[in-house]
Amino acid sequence: MTPARAIAVADRRGSLRACAGNQRGTYGADYLERLREDWPL
């Protein structure tokens, strides 16, 4: 891996870590069940 590629990979991983979990709690535990209630069979 080239040094430039290694830096790019490290930057991307850092960005992913920084935003990981920031949507936690946005959807409740039963979100998918409630969403699917309206779906046709």
PDB file of N, CA, C and O in Angstrom:
ATOM      1  N   MET A   1       0.847  -1.167   0.000  1.00  0.00           N
ATOM      2  CA  MET A   1       0.000   0.000   0.000  1.00  0.00           C
ATOM      3  C   MET A   1       0.897   1.237   0.000  1.00  0.00           C
ATOM      4  O   MET A   1       1.868   1.322   0.752  1.00  0.00           O
ATOM      5  N   THR A   2       0.557   2.165  -0.839  1.00  0.00           N
ATOM      6  CA  THR A   2       1.352   3.395  -0.905  1.00  0.00           C
ATOM      7  C   THR A   2       1.084   4.259   0.333  1.00  0.00           C
ATOM      8  O   THR A   2       0.031   4.139   0.960  1.00  0.00           O
ATOM      9  N   PRO A   3       2.035   5.123   0.679  1.00  0.00           N
ATOM     10  CA  PRO A   3       1.797   6.013   1.831  1.00  0.00           C
ATOM     11  C   PRO A   3       0.544   6.879   1.675  1.00  0.00           C
ATOM     12  O   PRO A   3      -0.183   7.102   2.642  1.00  0.00           O
ATOM     13  N   ALA A   4       0.296   7.361   0.465  1.00  0.00           N
ATOM     14  CA  ALA A   4      -0.894   8.189   0.242  1.00  0.00           C
ATOM     15  C   ALA A   4      -2.170   7.373   0.470  1.00  0.00           C
ATOM     16  O   ALA A   4      -3.143   7.863   1.042  1.00  0.00           O
ATOM     17  N   ARG A   5      -2.142   6.121   0.010  1.00  0.00           N
ATOM     18  CA  ARG A   5      -3.307   5.239   0.198  1.00  0.00           C
ATOM     19  C   ARG A   5      -3.497   4.932   1.671  1.00  0.00           C
ATOM     20  O   ARG A   5      -4.632   4.906   2.146  1.00  0.00           O
ATOM     21  N   ALA A   6      -2.435   4.701   2.398  1.00  0.00           N
ATOM     22  CA  ALA A   6      -2.516   4.415   3.831  1.00  0.00           C
ATOM     23  C   ALA A   6      -3.113   5.603   4.585  1.00  0.00           C
ATOM     24  O   ALA A   6      -3.909   5.422   5.506  1.00  0.00           O
ATOM     25  N   ILE A   7      -2.732   6.797   4.199  1.00  0.00           N
ATOM     26  CA  ILE A   7      -3.284   7.998   4.821  1.00  0.00           C
ATOM     27  C   ILE A   7      -4.778   8.114   4.518  1.00  0.00           C
ATOM     28  O   ILE A   7      -5.574   8.438   5.399  1.00  0.00           O
ATOM     29  N   ALA A   8      -5.146   7.851   3.277  1.00  0.00           N
ATOM     30  CA  ALA A   8      -6.552   7.922   2.888  1.00  0.00           C
ATOM     31  C   ALA A   8      -7.387   6.910   3.665  1.00  0.00           C
ATOM     32  O   ALA A   8      -8.494   7.216   4.107  1.00  0.00           O
ATOM     33  N   VAL A   9      -6.849   5.708   3.828  1.00  0.00           N
ATOM     34  CA  VAL A   9      -7.559   4.668   4.574  1.00  0.00           C
ATOM     35  C   VAL A   9      -7.702   5.086   6.038  1.00  0.00           C
ATOM     36  O   VAL A   9      -8.777   4.938   6.619  1.00  0.00           O
ATOM     37  N   ALA A  10      -6.646   5.597   6.627  1.00  0.00           N
ATOM     38  CA  ALA A  10      -6.688   6.038   8.020  1.00  0.00           C
ATOM     39  C   ALA A  10      -7.683   7.192   8.195  1.00  0.00           C
ATOM     40  O   ALA A  10      -8.415   7.229   9.184  1.00  0.00           O
ATOM     41  N   ASP A  11      -7.715   8.114   7.260  1.00  0.00           N
ATOM     42  CA  ASP A  11      -8.670   9.227   7.317  1.00  0.00           C
ATOM     43  C   ASP A  11     -10.105   8.723   7.246  1.00  0.00           C
ATOM     44  O   ASP A  11     -10.976   9.170   7.992  1.00  0.00           O
ATOM     45  N   ARG A  12     -10.331   7.788   6.337  1.00  0.00           N
ATOM     46  CA  ARG A  12     -11.693   7.231   6.196  1.00  0.00           C
ATOM     47  C   ARG A  12     -12.113   6.516   7.464  1.00  0.00           C
ATOM     48  O   ARG A  12     -13.239   6.689   7.930  1.00  0.00           O
ATOM     49  N   ARG A  13     -11.230   5.721   8.022  1.00  0.00           N
ATOM     50  CA  ARG A  13     -11.558   5.012   9.261  1.00  0.00           C
ATOM     51  C   ARG A  13     -11.841   5.998  10.397  1.00  0.00           C
ATOM     52  O   ARG A  13     -12.751   5.786  11.198  1.00  0.00           O
ATOM     53  N   GLY A  14     -11.074   7.048  10.459  1.00  0.00           N
ATOM     54  CA  GLY A  14     -11.307   8.073  11.474  1.00  0.00           C
ATOM     55  C   GLY A  14     -12.669   8.733  11.312  1.00  0.00           C
ATOM     56  O   GLY A  14     -13.364   8.992  12.295  1.00  0.00           O
ATOM     57  N   SER A  15     -13.042   9.000  10.080  1.00  0.00           N
ATOM     58  CA  SER A  15     -14.351   9.589   9.809  1.00  0.00           C
ATOM     59  C   SER A  15     -15.476   8.645  10.205  1.00  0.00           C
ATOM     60  O   SER A  15     -16.482   9.067  10.775  1.00  0.00           O
ATOM     61  N   LEU A  16     -15.300   7.379   9.901  1.00  0.00           N
ATOM     62  CA  LEU A  16     -16.314   6.391  10.266  1.00  0.00           C
ATOM     63  C   LEU A  16     -16.449   6.264  11.783  1.00  0.00           C
ATOM     64  O   LEU A  16     -17.559   6.166  12.305  1.00  0.00           O
ATOM     65  N   ARG A  17     -15.326   6.266  12.480  1.00  0.00           N
ATOM     66  CA  ARG A  17     -15.372   6.197  13.947  1.00  0.00           C
ATOM     67  C   ARG A  17     -16.045   7.432  14.537  1.00  0.00           C
ATOM     68  O   ARG A  17     -16.787   7.334  15.514  1.00  0.00           O
ATOM     69  N   ALA A  18     -15.786   8.584  13.944  1.00  0.00           N
ATOM     70  CA  ALA A  18     -16.349   9.828  14.458  1.00  0.00           C
ATOM     71  C   ALA A  18     -17.873   9.855  14.361  1.00  0.00           C
ATOM     72  O   ALA A  18     -18.536  10.432  15.223  1.00  0.00           O
ATOM     73  N   CYS A  19     -18.429   9.241  13.330  1.00  0.00           N
ATOM     74  CA  CYS A  19     -19.885   9.288  13.167  1.00  0.00           C
ATOM     75  C   CYS A  19     -20.575   7.999  13.608  1.00  0.00           C
ATOM     76  O   CYS A  19     -21.804   7.922  13.588  1.00  0.00           O
ATOM     77  N   ALA A  20     -19.818   7.006  13.997  1.00  0.00           N
ATOM     78  CA  ALA A  20     -20.409   5.735  14.431  1.00  0.00           C
ATOM     79  C   ALA A  20     -21.314   5.956  15.642  1.00  0.00           C
ATOM     80  O   ALA A  20     -20.906   6.549  16.641  1.00  0.00           O
ATOM     81  N   GLY A  21     -22.524   5.478  15.534  1.00  0.00           N
ATOM     82  CA  GLY A  21     -23.456   5.553  16.645  1.00  0.00           C
ATOM     83  C   GLY A  21     -24.200   6.860  16.776  1.00  0.00           C
ATOM     84  O   GLY A  21     -24.991   7.015  17.706  1.00  0.00           O
ATOM     85  N   ASN A  22     -23.979   7.816  15.875  1.00  0.00           N
ATOM     86  CA  ASN A  22     -24.651   9.102  16.050  1.00  0.00           C
ATOM     87  C   ASN A  22     -26.141   9.050  15.744  1.00  0.00           C
ATOM     88  O   ASN A  22     -26.854  10.019  16.008  1.00  0.00           O
ATOM     89  N   GLN A  23     -26.621   7.955  15.199  1.00  0.00           N
ATOM     90  CA  GLN A  23     -28.051   7.785  14.942  1.00  0.00           C
ATOM     91  C   GLN A  23     -28.709   6.849  15.960  1.00  0.00           C
ATOM     92  O   GLN A  23     -29.878   6.489  15.828  1.00  0.00           O
ATOM     93  N   ARG A  24     -27.944   6.472  16.959  1.00  0.00           N
ATOM     94  CA  ARG A  24     -28.464   5.568  17.984  1.00  0.00           C
ATOM     95  C   ARG A  24     -29.692   6.195  18.632  1.00  0.00           C
ATOM     96  O   ARG A  24     -29.676   7.367  19.009  1.00  0.00           O
ATOM     97  N   GLY A  25     -30.740   5.418  18.755  1.00  0.00           N
ATOM     98  CA  GLY A  25     -31.964   5.892  19.380  1.00  0.00           C
ATOM     99  C   GLY A  25     -32.918   6.587  18.425  1.00  0.00           C
ATOM    100  O   GLY A  25     -34.010   6.987  18.829  1.00  0.00           O
ATOM    101  N   THR A  26     -32.529   6.738  17.173  1.00  0.00           N
ATOM    102  CA  THR A  26     -33.394   7.396  16.206  1.00  0.00           C
ATOM    103  C   THR A  26     -34.640   6.566  15.943  1.00  0.00           C
ATOM    104  O   THR A  26     -35.740   7.106  15.820  1.00  0.00           O
ATOM    105  N   TYR A  27     -34.468   5.273  15.858  1.00  0.00           N
ATOM    106  CA  TYR A  27     -35.574   4.360  15.618  1.00  0.00           C
ATOM    107  C   TYR A  27     -35.755   3.483  16.844  1.00  0.00           C
ATOM    108  O   TYR A  27     -34.783   2.992  17.417  1.00  0.00           O
ATOM    109  N   GLY A  28     -36.990   3.292  17.238  1.00  0.00           N
ATOM    110  CA  GLY A  28     -37.271   2.461  18.397  1.00  0.00           C
ATOM    111  C   GLY A  28     -37.048   0.987  18.107  1.00  0.00           C
ATOM    112  O   GLY A  28     -36.835   0.589  16.962  1.00  0.00           O
ATOM    113  N   ALA A  29     -37.100   0.196  19.148  1.00  0.00           N
ATOM    114  CA  ALA A  29     -36.857  -1.245  19.015  1.00  0.00           C
ATOM    115  C   ALA A  29     -37.887  -1.915  18.110  1.00  0.00           C
ATOM    116  O   ALA A  29     -37.574  -2.910  17.456  1.00  0.00           O
ATOM    117  N   ASP A  30     -39.104  -1.388  18.062  1.00  0.00           N
ATOM    118  CA  ASP A  30     -40.154  -2.003  17.251  1.00  0.00           C
ATOM    119  C   ASP A  30     -40.395  -1.262  15.931  1.00  0.00           C
ATOM    120  O   ASP A  30     -41.447  -1.418  15.312  1.00  0.00           O
ATOM    121  N   TYR A  31     -39.442  -0.478  15.517  1.00  0.00           N
ATOM    122  CA  TYR A  31     -39.599   0.337  14.309  1.00  0.00           C
ATOM    123  C   TYR A  31     -39.965  -0.500  13.083  1.00  0.00           C
ATOM    124  O   TYR A  31     -40.920  -0.173  12.378  1.00  0.00           O
ATOM    125  N   LEU A  32     -39.224  -1.565  12.824  1.00  0.00           N
ATOM    126  CA  LEU A  32     -39.495  -2.368  11.629  1.00  0.00           C
ATOM    127  C   LEU A  32     -40.852  -3.050  11.702  1.00  0.00           C
ATOM    128  O   LEU A  32     -41.555  -3.137  10.695  1.00  0.00           O
ATOM    129  N   GLU A  33     -41.224  -3.527  12.860  1.00  0.00           N
ATOM    130  CA  GLU A  33     -42.540  -4.160  13.014  1.00  0.00           C
ATOM    131  C   GLU A  33     -43.651  -3.156  12.695  1.00  0.00           C
ATOM    132  O   GLU A  33     -44.599  -3.480  11.980  1.00  0.00           O
ATOM    133  N   ARG A  34     -43.534  -1.959  13.220  1.00  0.00           N
ATOM    134  CA  ARG A  34     -44.551  -0.928  12.960  1.00  0.00           C
ATOM    135  C   ARG A  34     -44.561  -0.531  11.494  1.00  0.00           C
ATOM    136  O   ARG A  34     -45.628  -0.308  10.921  1.00  0.00           O
ATOM    137  N   LEU A  35     -43.400  -0.441  10.888  1.00  0.00           N
ATOM    138  CA  LEU A  35     -43.314  -0.093   9.472  1.00  0.00           C
ATOM    139  C   LEU A  35     -43.987  -1.146   8.614  1.00  0.00           C
ATOM    140  O   LEU A  35     -44.688  -0.817   7.657  1.00  0.00           O
ATOM    141  N   ARG A  36     -43.781  -2.400   8.946  1.00  0.00           N
ATOM    142  CA  ARG A  36     -44.289  -3.505   8.141  1.00  0.00           C
ATOM    143  C   ARG A  36     -45.775  -3.736   8.326  1.00  0.00           C
ATOM    144  O   ARG A  36     -46.378  -4.474   7.546  1.00  0.00           O
ATOM    145  N   GLU A  37     -46.381  -3.134   9.328  1.00  0.00           N
ATOM    146  CA  GLU A  37     -47.824  -3.313   9.546  1.00  0.00           C
ATOM    147  C   GLU A  37     -48.616  -2.865   8.336  1.00  0.00           C
ATOM    148  O   GLU A  37     -49.673  -3.433   8.060  1.00  0.00           O
ATOM    149  N   ASP A  38     -48.150  -1.874   7.610  1.00  0.00           N
ATOM    150  CA  ASP A  38     -48.867  -1.345   6.455  1.00  0.00           C
ATOM    151  C   ASP A  38     -48.538  -2.062   5.150  1.00  0.00           C
ATOM    152  O   ASP A  38     -49.152  -1.773   4.123  1.00  0.00           O
ATOM    153  N   TRP A  39     -47.609  -2.963   5.167  1.00  0.00           N
ATOM    154  CA  TRP A  39     -47.192  -3.642   3.947  1.00  0.00           C
ATOM    155  C   TRP A  39     -48.243  -4.682   3.552  1.00  0.00           C
ATOM    156  O   TRP A  39     -48.789  -5.380   4.406  1.00  0.00           O
ATOM    157  N   PRO A  40     -48.513  -4.774   2.272  1.00  0.00           N
ATOM    158  CA  PRO A  40     -49.441  -5.818   1.817  1.00  0.00           C
ATOM    159  C   PRO A  40     -48.793  -7.194   1.910  1.00  0.00           C
ATOM    160  O   PRO A  40     -47.571  -7.325   1.844  1.00  0.00           O
ATOM    161  N   LEU A  41     -49.606  -8.186   2.060  1.00  0.00           N
ATOM    162  CA  LEU A  41     -49.084  -9.561   2.163  1.00  0.00           C
ATOM    163  C   LEU A  41     -48.869 -10.187   0.836  1.00  0.00           C
ATOM    164  O   LEU A  41     -48.434 -11.336   0.759  1.00  0.00           O
TER     165      LEU A  41
END
